[in-house]
């Protein structure tokens, strides 16, 4: 660019800042389309058909473990060496 040229006389596509402003939303649009394609082609199947029953069974197991927790803590406390044992 010569010193006698006015930057305002150039066409809009010759300004670098315009492309910087356009690039941001363009990248987001391309990324969202890619995400939609991946989601449509790679949809996860339901792992278990009877997931509700499996979830209830897990909750029962967790409740049983919580019921045993005080006994487990007492056992661990009793098995922990004291300063006199060292």
Buried (B, 14 or more C-beta within 10 A) or exposed (E): EEEEEEEEEEEEEEEEEEEEEEEEEEEEEEEEEEEEEEEEEEEEEEEEEEEEEEEEEEEEEEEEEEEEEEEEEEEEEEEEEEEEEE
